[in-house]
Structure formats: C-alpha cells, structure tokens
Amino acid sequence: MSEQLSANSTALRENCWWQPLLSLDAKYSVMYMRRRNQLFRELGQKEGNTVRKSYTKIRALILNRRYGHLLEGNTKWKLREDNIRELIPESHFDQLMHNIDIGDKIDNEKMELCDTGELNEQCAFTGMHHIFDHHKSAVTRVHFANNDKSLLACCSLDGTLSICQLTPTPATVLYILRGHTNGISDFEWSLSNDLIVSCSLDCSVRLWDTASGACLREIRDPTFSPVLAAAFQPINNNMIVIGNFKGYIHVINVSTGILVKCGSLRTNTGCSVQCLCFDSSGRVLWIGDSRGFVSSFLFELPTGRLMRLTKSLLSAEASITSVFVKTTSYGEMKNSYLLVNRYPNSVLVFSIDQEMRLNLLNTLKIKHQNRCSMIRSVFCALPTRKEGICVVSGSEDSDVYLFTDFECNKNKFRNPQVSKLQGHSAPVLDVCFNFDESLLATSDILGNVVVWKKDKLE
C-alpha cells in the first residue's frame, strides 16, 4: 500500500513538473517555428547551399510518400513529385486558411466552416516574407511608403518608430526613431515619403526625416492632451491634422509648428478622437471617436479651416477604432466607401453619398471584445476587375481576416467569403498593403510585425 502511495506521489510530482513545461512550449511554439522558418529561408538563399536544398527536396519527397499530401483539394499548392520545388508553401507552419460564408445573423462565437475551395486571388498568400520582432511592446500602426513596394514603417507603444527595408532579402531595419517619451499611437508618411509625422501619448507630435532618421520638429498638443491620431493633409503636406484624448482636432502648420487660425474644434463632449483619415480629394476629413460617433468635416484649402458636415452615431455603447475611405471608379461612375472598425466585434462597410451621408452595406464579424484594443482594417489597395471590394482586418483571436468576393452595387451586396491568415500568437492590431498588393504587413500586441507575400499569379 505504501509503495502504491509513493508511486502515486511521484507521478503527481512529475505531472506538476511537466505541465508548466508543456504549457510554456505550447505558448512559444508558434513564434519558434516562424522564426526557424525565416532563418532557414534566409540561409537557403546564400550561394553554396545546394546540399541543403537537395536535402530539403529529398526530405519532402520522403515525408510526402510516408504521410501523403499535406494540402489536398482544389488549391494552388498541390504537392507533385515531379515538381518538388513547389511541394510545400513556406507558410506550412505559419498560415492556415479557412473559407467561411458570412450572413446577416452570423454568430461571432460559432462561425461554421465551409468547404475549402480554390482561394480567391485577393487572398492567395504563399507565406511569410519576413518577421520583425525588434519592438518591445505593441505595434500600433504599420504603413508602407507611398508607391513603394518594400519600404515599411512601424510605430510602437515602446515609444519608438522603425523604418524597414523588405527587399533585397534578408529584410533589414534601417532606422529606429527615438524621441517620444511615451507610446506612439499613430503616424503617417508624407506624399513624397521624405517625412513622417508621429503622435504620442506624451502629448506631442514629431516630424521625422526618413532619409536620416532625425527628428526635425517637436510640436506640443495645444490642449496638453495625449495625441491619438495624426495625418498629413493630402493636397498640402505643409499641414497636419491631429486628434487627441480630449476630443479636439487641430490643424497645425508643419513649417512653423503653430496652430492654424480657425483650425481647432471639439468633435464631441466626453470623448476622445481615436482615428481619422482624409478622402482621396483631401477635402473631406473623417473622424471616429470613443463614443461611437463617426463625423465628417470639410477641410478648406488653403486656410485649413474645418467645418462639420455630418455626424452619425453608430451605436450608443460603441467605440470607433478605425476609419478608412476608398473611392473606386468604373467607367464614368465613382463610388466612395467608408470602412469602420466598431467595438464590439464588427467591421462596418458604408457607401457615401454626395452629401456625405452613410448607408450601411454590410456588417463583417471579427473578434473585438476589449474596448481598449485599437483594431484596424483596410480596403485592398487595387480596384477589383468587377465592382466589388476586399477588406482585411485585424482581430483579437490572433487571426488576420480577409473578406472577399462580395459586391456593392446600388446598395445591394452579396455575402462575402472569409479567409484567415494564422501566424500571430497575440491580438492583431493593424494591417496594411503595399501599393501593388504584393505584400501585406500585420502587427500584433506583442510587438511582432509579420509581412505576408502574395501568390504570384500569372
């Protein structure tokens, strides 16, 4: 009896010892495999690695014969013994895609998977191009430079920005921009990519030279409030617009660092301006706040004066974490759409009429249950061949959501198809395409930035 008790006690101690280890391994396994995959890929591109490449081909062939195809069905990534260089996408450990049909009454907690068919060309990613993990805290924004395929900038709550070069491989960090004394909430490239404006919780806005990484100017918020959003005026990059925690938006002259006359107003009482963006004309500014309001303002050039156009309450208990405007042209017809991330659990697609009124076209479901999470989304950079739109969004379930194959025409829409990119191990905050959609950058709350590469379609 005593021997049995002793054996049970030993087994219990071993179980108590191994459980934390297994839990720790599971927590870091995703990041380990991603990093391992990245390092092997970079080593494999060096000269003199023919032995490694031959070993990889033979190993893949043996595994294929032993366990069968890893990817089956009507996909672009079928394993073929006669074309072994295409045997497994680089995203084997990093990317799992699921196709989901979404309806009006979808239950966000119980999404049902549909049969996986051929991937839509707008989400045909072949894996990860690179992973950046140099930031020590959440990466709140990622932006590619304008009309540049490989220049990427990131800002983080660790108080720094970084400018990264993605090609030629391996990708490198060019500059770490230091100067803010608190987390950075937003930034934007100038039209010519020679400047970056950033805003921070330290109540300041900074202007950076992208060629040298030097800080050119520091501007304090006129109301001494944490600054949550910032953007260049698209037509006149000598002006920037900022939104702060107290609910004010300010227009500031970059050259002087002084507030523009009649360029300051309060959007709403008891709220903070959490996001803002201009339309392509630079004449209309869209604002999202913490009380669930989306407002539009007319920006007068060249004075910088702001005039309110519309104000829409999306939900009484909502919080707007992202606004993004896109204008599409089909022949002589132009359509404008507004993409809004709304806490909780939704991405809203609106059409915009000539009077700046919003008409809801679709509600897309994501995981967003923490009011403080600044989840963002974007439209695809390129217009589709038909009248339709593509949406990419972050999510708290660590997935990147891609909504494709839904059309918006005369306020009628077809339910979209949903795909997921799975590679992050923490909530995904921001997403961004480069201008030709060959790369997609996504950032998470742990400070990781994953750059996904697009399938090369013929």
For each residue, the residues with C-beta under 8 A, 3 or more apart:
1: 4 5
2: 5 6
3: 6 7
4: 1 7 8
5: 1 2 8 9
6: 2 3 9 10
7: 3 4 10 11
8: 4 5 11 12
9: 5 6 12 13
10: 6 7 13 14
11: 7 8 14 15
12: 8 9 15 16
13: 9 10 16 17
14: 10 11 17 18
15: 11 12 18 19
16: 12 13 19 20
17: 13 14 20 21
18: 14 15 21 22
19: 15 16 22 23
20: 16 17 23 24
21: 17 18 24 25
22: 18 19 25 26
23: 19 20 26 27
24: 20 21 27 28
25: 21 22 28 29
26: 22 23 29
27: 23 24 425
28: 24 25 31 32
29: 25 26 32 33
30: 33 34 93 423 425
31: 28 34 35 133 425 448
32: 28 29 35 36
33: 29 30 36 37 93 94
34: 30 31 37 38 93 94 128 131 423 450
35: 31 32 38 39 131 133
36: 32 33 39 40
37: 33 34 40 41 90 92 93 94 128
38: 34 35 41 42 128 130 131
39: 35 36 42 43
40: 36 37 43 44
41: 37 38 44 45 90
42: 38 39 45 46 169 170
43: 39 40 46 49 52
44: 40 41 49 52 53 56
45: 41 42 49 169 170
46: 42 43 49
47:
48:
49: 43 44 45 46 52 53
50: 53 54
51: 54 55
52: 43 44 49 55 56
53: 44 49 50 56 57
54: 50 51 57 58
55: 51 52 58 59
56: 44 52 53 59 60
57: 53 54 60 61 84 85 87
58: 54 55 61 62
59: 55 56 62 63
60: 56 57 63 64 84 87 88
61: 57 58 64 65 81 84 87
62: 58 59 65 66
63: 59 60 66 67
64: 60 61 67 68 69 70 79 81 87
65: 61 62
66: 62 63
67: 63 64 70
68: 64
69: 64 72 78 79
70: 64 67 79 88 92
71: 75 77 78 79 88 89
72: 69 75 78
73: 116 117
74: 117 118
75: 71 72 78 116 118 119
76: 118 119 124 455
77: 71 86 88 89 126
78: 69 71 72 75
79: 64 69 70 71 86 87 88
80: 83 84 86 87
81: 61 64 84
82:
83: 80 86 87
84: 57 60 61 80 81 87
85: 57
86: 77 79 80 83
87: 57 60 61 64 79 80 83 84
88: 60 70 71 77 79 92
89: 71 77 92 95 126 127
90: 37 41 94 126 127 128
91: 94 95 125 126 127 128 423 452
92: 37 70 88 89 95 127
93: 30 33 34 37
94: 33 34 37 90 91 127 128 422 423 450
95: 89 91 92 125 127 128 421 422 423 452
96: 420 422
97: 116 119 123 419 420 421 422
98: 113 116 418 419 420
99: 113 114 115 116 117 119 417 418 419
100: 111 112 113 114 417 418 419
101: 114 415 417 418
102: 106 111 364 365 403 415 416 417 418
103: 106 415
104: 363
105:
106: 102 103 111 365
107: 110 111
108: 111 345 365 366 367
109:
110: 107
111: 100 102 106 107 108 365 418
112: 100
113: 98 99 100 116
114: 99 100 101
115: 99
116: 73 75 97 98 99 113
117: 73 74 99
118: 74 75 76
119: 75 76 97 99 123 124 419 455
120: 123 124 404 405 417 419
121: 124 455 457
122: 380 384 390 402 404 437
123: 97 119 120 390 402 404 419 421
124: 76 119 120 121 454 455 457
125: 91 95 421 440 452 453 454 455
126: 77 89 90 91 453 454 455 456
127: 89 90 91 92 94 95 452 453
128: 34 37 38 90 91 94 95 131 423 450 451 452 453
129: 166 169 171 439 451 452 453
130: 38 166 169 170 171 451
131: 34 35 38 128 448 449 450 451
132: 135 154 162 164 171 173 448 449 451
133: 31 35 447 448 449
134: 162 173 176 447
135: 132 138 139 154 156 158 160 162 447 448 449
136: 156 158 447
137: 156 157 158 183 447
138: 135 156 157 183 429 443 444 445 446 447
139: 135 142 154 155 156 429 430 443 444 447 448 449
140: 155 156 157 183 184 185 186 374 429 430 443
141: 154 155 184 185 186 187 376 429 430 443
142: 139 152 153 154 430 431 432 441 442 443 449
143: 152 153 154 187 188 189 432
144: 148 149 151 152 153 432 433 434 435 439 441
145: 148 151 152 153 189 193 210
146: 189 191 192 193 435
147: 435
148: 144 145 151 193 434 435
149: 144 166 167 434 435 436 438 439
150: 165 166 167 434 439
151: 144 145 148 163 164 165 166 193
152: 142 143 144 145 163 164 165 166 434 441 449 451
153: 142 143 144 145 161 162 163 164 187 189 196 210
154: 132 135 139 141 142 143 161 162 164 441 443 449
155: 139 140 141 160 161 162 184 185 186 187 198
156: 135 136 137 138 139 140 159 160 161 162 183 184 447
157: 137 138 140 183 184
158: 135 136 137 183 447
159: 156 178 180 181 182 183 184 200 202
160: 135 155 156 176 177 178 180 184
161: 153 154 155 156 176 177 184 187 196 198 208
162: 132 134 135 153 154 155 156 173 175 176 177
163: 151 152 153 173 174 175 177 196 210 213
164: 132 151 152 153 154 171 172 173 174 449
165: 150 151 152 171 172 174
166: 129 130 149 150 151 152 169 171 439 451
167: 149 150 171
168:
169: 42 45 129 130 166
170: 42 45 130
171: 129 130 132 164 165 166 167 451
172: 164 165
173: 132 134 162 163 164 176
174: 163 164 165 213
175: 162 163 210 212 213
176: 134 160 161 162 173 213
177: 160 161 162 163 196 198 208 213 215
178: 159 160
179: 206 215 218
180: 159 160 183 184 198 200 202 204 206
181: 159 200 202
182: 159 200 201 202 226
183: 137 138 140 156 157 158 159 180 200 201
184: 140 141 155 156 157 159 160 161 180 187 198 199 200 201
185: 140 141 155 199 200 201 226 227 228 229 374
186: 140 141 155 198 199 227 228 229 230 231 275
187: 141 143 153 155 161 184 196 197 198 199 230
188: 143 196 197 230 231 232
189: 143 145 146 153 193 195 196 210 232
190: 193 194 195 196 197 232 237
191: 146 232 234 237
192: 146 195 237
193: 145 146 148 151 189 190 210
194: 190 209 210 211
195: 189 190 192 207 208 209 210 216 232 237 254
196: 153 161 163 177 187 188 189 190 207 208 210
197: 187 188 190 205 206 207 208 230 231 232 240 254
198: 155 161 177 180 184 186 187 205 206 208 230
199: 184 185 186 187 204 205 206 227 228 229 230 242
200: 159 180 181 182 183 184 185 203 204 205 206 226 227
201: 182 183 184 185 226 227
202: 159 180 181 182 226
203: 200 220 221 224 225 226 227 244
204: 180 199 200 218 219 220 221 227
205: 197 198 199 200 218 219 220 221 227 230 240 242 252
206: 179 180 197 198 199 200 215 217 218 219
207: 195 196 197 215 216 217 218 219 254
208: 161 177 195 196 197 198 213 214 215 216
209: 194 195 212 213 214 215 216
210: 145 153 163 175 189 193 194 195 196 213
211: 194
212: 175 209
213: 163 174 175 176 177 208 209 210
214: 208 209
215: 177 179 206 207 208 209 218
216: 195 207 208 209
217: 206 207 254 257
218: 179 204 205 206 207 215
219: 204 205 206 207 252 257
220: 203 204 205 224
221: 203 204 205 224 225 226 227 242 244 250
222: 248 250 259 264
223: 244 246 248 250
224: 203 220 221
225: 203 221 244 245 246 248
226: 182 185 200 201 202 203 221 244 245
227: 185 186 199 200 201 203 204 205 221 230 242 243 244 245
228: 185 186 199 243 244 245 272 273 274 275
229: 185 186 199 242 243 273 274 275 276
230: 186 187 188 197 198 199 205 227 240 241 242 243 276
231: 186 188 197 240 241 276 277 278
232: 188 189 190 191 195 197 237 239 240
233: 236 237 238 239 240 241 251 278 282 299 301 304
234: 191 237 278 280 281 282
235: 281 282 283 301
236: 233 239 282 301 302
237: 190 191 192 195 232 233 234 254
238: 233 253 254 255
239: 232 233 236 251 252 253 254 260 304
240: 197 205 230 231 232 233 251 252 254
241: 230 231 233 249 250 251 252 276 278 285 299
242: 199 205 221 227 229 230 249 250 252
243: 227 228 229 230 248 249 267 272 273 274 275 276 287
244: 203 221 223 225 226 227 228 247 248 249 250 272 273
245: 225 226 227 228 272 273
246: 223 225 266 272
247: 244 266 267 268 269 270 271 272 273 289
248: 222 223 225 243 244 264 265 266 267 273
249: 241 242 243 244 264 265 267 273 276 285 287 297 306
250: 221 222 223 241 242 244 259 263 264
251: 233 239 240 241 259 260 263 264 299 304 305 306
252: 205 219 239 240 241 242 257 258 259 260 263
253: 238 239 256 257 258 259 260 304
254: 195 197 207 217 237 238 239 240 257
255: 238
256: 253
257: 217 219 252 253 254
258: 252 253
259: 222 250 251 252 253 263 264
260: 239 251 252 253 263 264 303 304 305
261: 303 304 305
262: 303 304 305 306
263: 250 251 252 259 260 303 304 305 306
264: 222 248 249 250 251 259 260
265: 248 249 306 308
266: 246 247 248 269
267: 243 247 248 249 271 273 287 289 293 295
268: 247 271 289 291 293 295 311
269: 247 266
270: 247 291
271: 247 267 268 289 290 291 293
272: 228 243 244 245 246 247 289 290
273: 228 229 243 244 245 247 248 249 267 276 287 288 289
274: 228 229 243 288 289 290 319 320 321 374
275: 186 228 229 243 287 288 320 321 322 323 374 376
276: 229 230 231 241 243 249 273 285 286 287 288 323
277: 231 285 286 323 324 325
278: 231 233 234 241 281 282 284 285 286 299 325
279: 282 283 284 286 325 327 336
280: 234 325 327
281: 234 235 278 284
282: 233 234 235 236 278 279 299 301
283: 235 279 298 299 301
284: 278 279 281 296 297 298 299 309 325 356
285: 241 249 276 277 278 296 297 298 299 306
286: 276 277 278 279 294 295 296 297 323 325 338
287: 243 249 267 273 275 276 293 294 295 296 297 323
288: 273 274 275 276 293 294 320 321 322 323 340
289: 247 267 268 271 272 273 274 292 293 295 320
290: 271 272 274 319 320
291: 268 270 271 313 318 319
292: 289 313 314 315 316 317 318 319 320 342
293: 267 268 271 287 288 289 311 312 313 314 320
294: 286 287 288 311 312 314 320 323 338 340 358
295: 267 268 286 287 289 308 309 310 311 312
296: 284 285 286 287 308 309 310 311 356
297: 249 284 285 286 287 306 307 308 309
298: 283 284 285 306 307 308 309
299: 233 241 251 278 282 283 284 285 304 305 306
300: 303 304 305 306 307
301: 233 235 236 282 283 304
302: 236
303: 260 261 262 263 300
304: 233 239 251 253 260 261 262 263 299 300 301
305: 251 260 261 262 263 299 300
306: 249 251 262 263 265 285 297 298 299 300
307: 297 298 300
308: 265 295 296 297 298 311
309: 284 295 296 297 298 355 356
310: 295 296 355 356 357 358
311: 268 293 294 295 296 308
312: 293 294 295 358
313: 291 292 293 316
314: 292 293 294 318 320 340 342 348
315: 292 318 342
316: 292 313
317: 292
318: 291 292 314 315 342 343 344
319: 274 290 291 292 342 343 371
320: 274 275 288 289 290 292 293 294 314 323 340 341 342 343
321: 274 275 288 341 342 343 368 373 374 375 376
322: 275 288 339 340 341 374 375 376 377
323: 275 276 277 286 287 288 294 320 338 339 340 341
324: 277 338 339 340 376 377 378 379
325: 277 278 279 280 284 286 336 337 338 339 352
326: 336 337 339 379 389
327: 279 280 334 335 336 337
328: 334 335 336 337 383 387 389
329: 333 334 383
330: 333 334 335 387
331:
332:
333: 329 330
334: 327 328 329 330
335: 327 328 330 351 387 408
336: 279 325 326 327 328 351 352
337: 325 326 327 328 349 350 351 352 361 379 389 408
338: 286 294 323 324 325 349 350 351 352 358
339: 322 323 324 325 326 347 348 349 350 377 378 379 391
340: 288 294 314 320 322 323 324 347 348 350
341: 320 321 322 323 346 347 348 368 375 376 377 393
342: 292 314 315 318 319 320 321 346 347 348
343: 318 319 320 321 368 369 370 371 373 375
344: 318 368 369 371
345: 108 365 366 367 368 369
346: 341 342 363 364 365 366 368
347: 339 340 341 342 363 364 365 366 377 391 393 401 403
348: 314 339 340 341 342 360 362 363 364
349: 337 338 339 360 361 362 363 364 389 391 408 413
350: 337 338 339 340 358 359 360 361
351: 335 336 337 338 358 359 361 408 411
352: 325 336 337 338 356 357 358 359
353: 356 357 359
354:
355: 309 310
356: 284 296 309 310 352 353
357: 310 352 353
358: 294 310 312 338 350 351 352
359: 350 351 352 353 411
360: 348 349 350 363
361: 337 349 350 351 408 411 413
362: 348 349 406 408 413 415 416
363: 104 346 347 348 349 360
364: 102 346 347 348 349 391 393 401 403 416 418
365: 102 106 108 111 345 346 347
366: 108 345 346 347 375 393 394 395 396 397 401
367: 108 345 395 396 397 399
368: 321 341 343 344 345 346 373 375 395 396
369: 343 344 345 396
370: 343 373 396 427
371: 319 343 344
372:
373: 321 343 368 370 396 427 429 445
374: 140 185 274 275 321 322 429 430
375: 321 322 341 343 366 368 393 394 395 396 427 428 429
376: 141 275 321 322 324 341 393 394 429 430 431
377: 322 324 339 341 347 391 392 393 394 431
378: 324 339 381 391 392 393 431 432 433
379: 324 326 337 339 389 390 391
380: 122 384 389 390 391 392 433 437
381: 378 433 434 435 436 437
382: 436 437
383: 328 329
384: 122 380 387 388 389 390
385:
386: 407
387: 328 330 335 384 407 408 409
388: 384 405 406 407 408
389: 326 328 337 349 379 380 384 406 408
390: 122 123 379 380 384 402 403 404
391: 339 347 349 364 377 378 379 380 401 402 403 404 416
392: 377 378 380 400 401 402 403 431 433 440
393: 341 347 364 366 375 376 377 378 400 401 403 431
394: 366 375 376 377 400 401 427 428 429 430 431 442 443 444
395: 366 367 368 375 398 399 400 401 427 428
396: 366 367 368 369 370 373 375 427 428
397: 366 367 427
398: 395 422 424 425 426 427 428 444
399: 367 395 420 421 422 424 428
400: 392 393 394 395 420 421 422 423 424 428 431 440 442 452
401: 347 364 366 391 392 393 394 395 418 419 420
402: 122 123 390 391 392 418 419 420 421
403: 102 347 364 390 391 392 393 406 416 417 418
404: 120 122 123 390 391 416 417 419
405: 120 388 414 416 417
406: 362 388 389 403 413 414 415 416 417
407: 386 387 388 412 413 414
408: 335 337 349 351 361 362 387 388 389 411 412 413
409: 387 412 413
410:
411: 351 359 361 408
412: 407 408 409
413: 349 361 362 406 407 408 409
414: 405 406 407
415: 101 102 103 362 406
416: 102 362 364 391 403 404 405 406
417: 99 100 101 102 120 403 404 405 406
418: 98 99 100 101 102 111 364 401 402 403
419: 97 98 99 100 119 120 123 401 402 404
420: 96 97 98 399 400 401 402
421: 95 97 123 125 399 400 402 440 442 452
422: 94 95 96 97 398 399 400
423: 30 34 91 94 95 128 400 450 452
424: 398 399 400 427 428 442 444 448 450
425: 27 30 31 398 444 446 448
426: 398 444 445 446 448
427: 370 373 375 394 395 396 397 398 424 444 445
428: 375 394 395 396 398 399 400 424 431 442 443 444
429: 138 139 140 141 373 374 375 376 394 443 444 445
430: 139 140 141 142 374 376 394 442 443
431: 142 376 377 378 392 393 394 400 428 440 441 442 443
432: 142 143 144 378 440 441 442
433: 144 378 380 381 392 437 439 440 441
434: 144 148 149 150 152 381 437 438 439 440 441
435: 144 146 147 148 149 381
436: 149 381 382
437: 122 380 381 382 433 434 440 454
438: 149 434 453 454
439: 129 144 149 150 166 433 434 451 452 453 454
440: 125 392 400 421 431 432 433 434 437 451 452 454
441: 142 144 152 154 431 432 433 434 449 450 451 452
442: 142 394 400 421 424 428 430 431 432 449 450 452
443: 138 139 140 141 142 154 394 428 429 430 431 448 449 450
444: 138 139 394 398 424 425 426 427 428 429 447 448 449 450
445: 138 373 426 427 429
446: 138 425 426
447: 133 134 135 136 137 138 139 156 158 444
448: 31 131 132 133 135 139 424 425 426 443 444
449: 131 132 133 135 139 142 152 154 164 441 442 443 444
450: 34 94 128 131 423 424 441 442 443 444
451: 128 129 130 131 132 152 166 171 439 440 441
452: 91 95 125 127 128 129 400 421 423 439 440 441 442
453: 125 126 127 128 129 438 439
454: 124 125 126 437 438 439 440
455: 76 119 121 124 125 126
456: 126
457: 121 124
458:
